[in-house]
Amino acid sequence: MTTPAELSNTPAELNQDILNFLLEQRKEGRADETIRTRIQSLKQVARTTNLKNPDKVKEYLANSKWSNKTKTKFADTYTAFLKHLNLTWNPPRYMIQTRLPFIPTEQEIDLLISATGRMTSTVLQTLKETGIRIGELILLKWRDLDTERKTLTITPIKGSNPRILPVSNKLIGMINSLPKNKETIFQTKKQMLREYLCTQRKALAIKLNNPRLKEIHFHTLRHWKGTMEYHKTKDIMHVKYVLGHKSIASTLVYINLESALFLQTNDNFTCKVAKDLNEATQLIEAGFEYITEMDNVELFRKRK
């Protein structure tokens, strides 16, 4: 492999390079959603920067307003792109600050749903009731809606698990009010849906003088759903199923979120001890939460 100091390319050559990279990613079995995100980010940077000049790309990232998490994701994408071109670079390193996601109140979510247009409100209601990703919502087809059983069948993305989730009569009515001239339920592209939400959300935040409304994104409703499901059930495995997580590690954050949002007044607990991984797994599946380790055993508790 070589590291170029400066390699120019015409727009046509660049488009061909990106197209070939897309095809290679598909051959490697990358998820369509991952490929789309990677191609979009490459094209965005390519509008003002030569992708064959790593130093220019580093300069772009240094001046970008992207979060460190987004910059890290792009750096991984760009590394793969350069590898496709038989080129290398020394990627910058970014410190990612982990913080708990913003969780709005149910009243704020319902205000937003009631104030948006038919398509946006149906999208928001679907995300609120199911906690699915916006990419999973876009894939929903009319055959996935079972009005008799009141369920939606979810086709997973990003390595998630498939699942069947309950929905309300209210949501079924909202979905059935949408045009049915295509196979998919939501016929608008994801980016367009985001633009609709941004415009309507901003107007409502100004009208109600509530800046918190501007912090509600599509993915926010997934975090809200996970938090509320754990609050209702105290069953982390149930939350894992609802959200489609492959690993329980992705779901455990909702224990902390629920504890932070709901001040518990009942201090009576049932306590258990786990001596090995099997016992710890059984306790988690039974709704117990991990507290600490002491004398080579792990302590768990569940509120009575």
N, C-alpha and C positions, 0 to 999 in steps of 0.2 A: 504494500500500500504506500501511497505518497501523500504528502501534506502540501497543498498548493499555497503559494504566497498570493497569487491573484490569477484566477481563471474566469474569463468572461463567458457569457453565454447569451444567445439571442432569446427572445421570448418563446419562439417556436421550439428551440432546443430545450429550454427550461420546462415547457409544458410537456414535452416528450419524456424528459427525465422524471417528472412527477408522475406521469401516466405509467411509465415502466415501474416506478417504485410502488404505485398502487397495485399493479398486477403481481408484483413480487410479494407484497404483503398478503394478498389473497391466497397465493400459493402456500404461504407459511401458515395459513389457517387463522389469520387475525380476524376478529369480529368486524362486521361491516361498520358498526358504530365507531370502533377504534380507528378504522381506516379513514372514515369520513372526517373525523376530528383531526387526524394527522395531516391529511391532504389540505384541509381548510387552513390549518396553522401555517403550513409551508407556503401556501399561496399568499396568505396575508403578509408574511415576512418578505416574500419575493417581490411584492409590489414596490418596495423601496430599497431592497437590499439584495446584493448578489449572493445567492445561496451557495455558490462555489467558492466564496471567500469567507472562511470561518471567522477571521478577525472582524469583518464587517457585521457578521451575524452576532458576535459577542457584543459589539458596540450597540447594535440594535436592542439586544436584550438589556444592556446596562441602562439605556435611555427609556426603555419601555415602562409603562405604568402597570404592567402585569404583576400579579402577586408572585411571590417566590415559588409557590406551588405550581402555578401555571408555567413559569419560566423553566422549572425543573422538568415538567412534562414535555415542553417543547425541546429542551436539550436532549432528552431521550429520543424524541422523534427525529431530531436533526442528526444525531449520532447514527441512527438506523439509515437515514437518507444518504449520509456520506459513505457509509459502508456499502450501500448499493452502488455508489459511484466509484468504489475502490479508493476512497479518500478517508482521511482521519482528521481529528482535532482534539484539543485538550479542553473538554467541556468545563464551563464555570460551575462552581458549587454554590448553592443557595441554602441558607438556613430557613427551614420551614417551621413557622410557629403554629403549633397545634392549639386550637381553641374549640370550645363547644359551639355547635351551630345555633343560630338564632331561632327561637321557637315563638311564634306569635300566639296570641290567644285565639280561641275558637271564634269569639265574636269578631275579631279583626279579619279572620279568614272569611267568615260568612258575609261581612260587610263588603269585602272585595268581590266575592262571588255574586252578590246581589247587584253590584254597581257596574259590572262588566257586561259586554255584549254576549249574545247567545253562545257563540263558539267558545269564547274565553271562559265564560262562567261554567260551561259544561266540562271543559278541560280541568278547571280548578276543582269542581265538585268530584270528578273522577279521581284526581290525585289525592284529594282529601280523604275519600272513602277507602281507597285501595293502597295508597303509599307507593304506587308503581313509579318507575322512572319515566321521564317525558319521552325517552326513546322507545320504551315499551308501549306507552300510550299511542304513539304514532303508528305502531304496528297492529293495533287492534282492528279486527275485522268484524263485520256484522255477525258472522257466524260464531264469534267468540262471546257474544251476548246471549245468555240464556234467560229469557224473560220469565219462563215458568219457574225455574229454580232460583232465579234472581242472583245470577253469578256472572263473572267475567273470567274467561280463560286467558291467562297472561303468557305471551311468548317472550322468553327472557332475552336480555342482552347482557353484555359485559360479564359473561360467565355465570350469570345468576341461575337460579332454579326455576323451572316452570311451576305455575301454581294456579289454582282456581279460587277466586275471592268473592265473598258476598257483596252485593250492592243493594241500595235502597230502591224503593218504588220511585222516589223523587228523582234519583239519577237515571233510572230506566226511562222515565218520562222525558227528561232533558235530552238523553241520547237519541230517543226516537223522534225528537223534533228536528234533528239535523237532516240535511239532504242525504238521500240513499242512492245516489247515482254512481257510486263507486264501491269497490270491494271493502275499502277501509272506512272506518267510522269517522275519523278526523282527517279531512282531506287537505288541510293546510300544512305547509312545511313547518318544521320545528322552529326555524329562525323567524318565520313570520309570526308564529304564535308568541314567541318571546317579545317581539316588537309590539304586538297588540297588548300584551300584559304590561309592558313597561309604560306605554302611553296611558292606558286606563288607570294603572296603579298610581302613577304620578299625579294625575288629575284628582283622584280620590284623596290622596294624602294631603294635597293642598286644600281641597274643599273641607276636609274634616280636621285640618291642622294636626295630623298624626303622621310624623315622618317615619314611624315604625312600619307603616304600610309599604313604603318603598323598599324595605328589606325582605319582602316576601317574594321569593322566586319559586319556580316550579319545584325545585329540589327541596325547598323549605317545607313543603307539605309532606314530603317523604319523611323528613325528620320529625315533623309534628305527629304523623301517624304512628311511627315507631315508638315515640315517647308516650302517646296516649294508650297504645295497646299494652305497653308494659305497665302503665299505671293501673289499667283496668284488670289485668290478669296476673301480674307479677310472674309471668311465665315467659322467660327469655327465649325458650325454644319456639313458642308460639310466634313471638315477634320475628324471629329468624325466618320462619316459614312465610309469614305475611310479606316480608321485604324480599324474600328470595335469596337471602345470603347463602353462599356456599360455606363460609367459615363463621363460627360463632364469635370469633374475635371482632368481626365487623359489626356485630349486634350489641356487644357489651356496652358501648357508649350510651345506649338508651337507659341503662340502669343509673348512670351518673346524671343524665339529663332529667330523668324522672325525680330523682332525689333532690336535685337542685330546684326544680319547678314546684314541687308539691311538698310543703312543710308538713311532715308527719307529726301528729299529736299522740299517736299510740306508740308507746315505747316498749310494748310487750313483744318479745321475740321467741321463736323456737330456734334453738341453736343445735348445730350438728358438726361433727368432726369427720374430715376425709383423710384417710391414711395413704391413698394412692389415687392415680388418675381416674380409675374406674369409679371409685366412690365419689370423687369430685364431680365427674360428669353426671352421675345419677342425681346428685344434689342440685346441680344447675338445672337439669331437666325438670326437677320437682319445684323449681321456683326459688331456690335458695340463692343468696348472693354471697360472694366471697368477701371476707372481712380482713383476715391476716393469717400469717403463718407463725406457729409457736410450737416449740418442742417437736419439730419435724412433722407436724400435722397441720392441715389447713382448716381454719375455722369458717363456717358458713352460718348465715342466719336468714330467717324469713319472718316477716311481721305476722303476728297472729291475727 
